[in-house]
Amino acid sequence: MHPDGNILYFASERPGGLGGTDIYYCVKNDSGWAAPVNAGPLINTPGNDMFPYISVAGDPYFPLSR
C-alpha cells in the first residue's frame, strides 16, 4: 500500500493480463476502492510479476520476473 493509504498494489492472475501474474493497483475514493487497474507494460512482463513494494517515500519497486 502507498504510504498515504490511497493506493493498494497487488499481484494477480486476473484475466486479460500481460503475463502469468501481473501487478495491479486500486485507488481509494470517497465511495471505497475503485476497480483494479493493470499497471501496464512498463511494469508488467510476459512472466510472473509479483511482490510489489512501496517505500516509505512512496517509491514503487517491482522485482524482475524470471
C-alpha positions, 0 to 999 in steps of 0.5 A: 500500500502507498504510504498515504493509504490511497493506493493498494498494489497487488499481484494477480492472475486476473484475466486479460493480463500481460503475463502469468501474474501481473501487478495491479493497483486500486485507488481509494475514493470517497465511495471505497476502492475503485476497480483494479487497474493493470499497471501496464507494460512498463511494469508488467512482463510476459512472466510472473510479476509479483511482490510489489513494494512501496517505500516509505517515500512512496517509491514503487519497486517491482522485482524482475520476473524470471 
